Amino acid sequence: MNSRSTWLTSVVLAGLALTGGACNSGPPVGDVKGRVTFEGKPVAEGNISFFNSKLGAGADAPLASDGTFAIKTQVRGLPVGDYVVFITPETYLDKSDPHTPPSLVEKNPANIPKKYRRQGTSPLKATVEPGKNEFDFDMKR
């Protein structure tokens, strides 16, 4: 091998090492998007969270004004598996008490019932499969 082909081989191997080669590594993932409604009407404020305690994986996304969401992570989507899903209201910085430091407080919207706000009480579930996943969640009182 001449010095030029040795150099080229080294550059190609370094590039493959940096990019992970031509194949994807890690667990399979699914792209996750969907819509959140309350009694059929879009939930326009808040966040949706997916959590899998077995994998220790999860992610959240803001809700758009039409109730839609799309989970974005460093690996594109969520690892394949079963998730508990919960919806949390937006928060605001409460500065009402001059004797205490400001603190984040959840808003209390009527269209996100309390049982949907916590991982331990939410009845919402999702099974993420490889590829595209679309989940629509309609909360009830």
C-alpha positions in Angstrom: 0.0 0.0 0.0 1.4 3.4 -0.9 1.2 6.3 1.5 -1.8 7.9 -0.3 -4.0 4.8 0.0 -2.9 4.3 3.6 -3.9 7.9 4.4 -7.2 7.5 2.5 -8.0 4.2 4.4 -7.2 5.9 7.7 -9.6 8.8 6.9 -12.4 6.4 5.8 -12.0 4.3 9.0 -11.9 7.3 11.2 -15.1 8.6 9.5 -16.8 5.3 10.1 -15.8 5.3 13.7 -17.1 8.8 14.3 -20.4 8.1 12.5 -21.0 4.6 13.8 -20.5 3.1 10.4 -23.3 2.5 8.0 -25.6 0.8 10.5 -27.6 2.2 13.5 -26.5 1.1 16.9 -28.5 0.9 20.1 -32.0 -0.2 20.8 -34.7 0.1 18.1 -36.7 3.3 18.4 -40.1 4.5 17.3 -41.1 8.0 16.1 -43.9 9.2 18.3 -46.5 11.9 17.6 -50.2 12.4 18.3 -52.9 14.5 19.8 -54.2 15.2 23.3 -57.9 16.2 23.8 -60.2 16.6 26.8 -63.7 15.3 26.1 -63.0 15.7 22.3 -61.6 19.3 22.5 -57.8 20.0 21.9 -55.7 20.6 25.0 -53.8 23.7 23.8 -51.4 24.2 26.8 -49.2 21.8 28.7 -46.8 18.9 28.1 -47.1 15.2 27.4 -44.6 12.8 29.0 -43.8 9.2 28.2 -42.0 7.1 30.8 -40.8 3.5 30.8 -39.6 2.5 34.3 -38.2 -0.8 33.0 -35.9 0.9 30.4 -35.4 4.0 32.5 -36.3 5.9 29.3 -38.7 8.7 28.7 -39.2 12.0 27.0 -41.7 14.9 26.9 -43.0 17.4 24.4 -45.0 20.6 24.5 -48.6 20.5 23.3 -49.4 22.7 20.3 -52.5 24.9 20.1 -54.4 22.1 18.3 -53.3 19.6 20.9 -50.8 17.9 18.7 -47.3 16.8 19.9 -44.2 15.2 18.5 -41.5 13.5 20.7 -38.0 14.5 19.7 -34.9 12.9 21.3 -31.2 12.6 20.6 -32.0 9.2 19.0 -35.0 10.6 17.0 -37.8 8.9 18.9 -38.4 6.6 21.9 -36.9 3.2 22.5 -39.4 0.4 21.7 -41.5 -0.6 24.7 -44.4 0.1 27.0 -44.9 3.6 28.5 -47.0 5.3 31.1 -48.2 8.6 29.6 -49.1 11.7 31.6 -50.1 15.2 30.8 -48.9 18.2 32.9 -50.1 21.7 32.8 -47.9 24.7 32.1 -46.1 26.3 35.0 -45.6 29.9 36.0 -43.2 31.7 38.3 -45.1 32.7 41.4 -43.6 35.9 42.9 -46.7 36.7 45.1 -45.0 36.3 48.5 -42.2 38.9 49.0 -40.9 36.9 52.0 -40.1 33.8 50.0 -38.1 33.2 46.8 -40.2 32.9 43.5 -41.2 29.3 42.8 -42.6 27.4 39.8 -46.2 26.5 40.3 -48.5 24.4 38.0 -51.5 26.1 36.5 -54.7 24.4 37.3 -56.6 24.0 34.0 -60.0 22.3 34.0 -59.1 20.4 30.8 -56.3 18.4 32.5 -57.8 16.4 35.4 -55.5 15.7 38.3 -55.4 11.9 37.7 -53.7 12.4 34.3 -50.9 14.7 35.7 -48.8 12.1 37.5 -47.0 8.9 36.4 -48.5 7.0 39.4 -52.1 7.9 38.7 -52.4 8.3 35.0 -54.4 5.6 33.2 -52.8 6.5 29.9 -50.6 3.9 28.3 -48.7 3.5 25.0 -46.7 0.8 23.4 -44.0 2.2 21.1 -43.2 0.0 18.1 -40.3 0.4 15.6 -41.1 3.0 12.9 -44.0 5.5 13.0 -46.4 5.6 16.0 -49.4 7.9 16.4 -51.2 8.1 19.7 -54.4 10.1 20.4 -55.3 10.5 24.0 -58.8 11.8 24.9 -59.0 12.6 28.7 -62.3 12.4 30.5 -63.4 13.9 33.9 
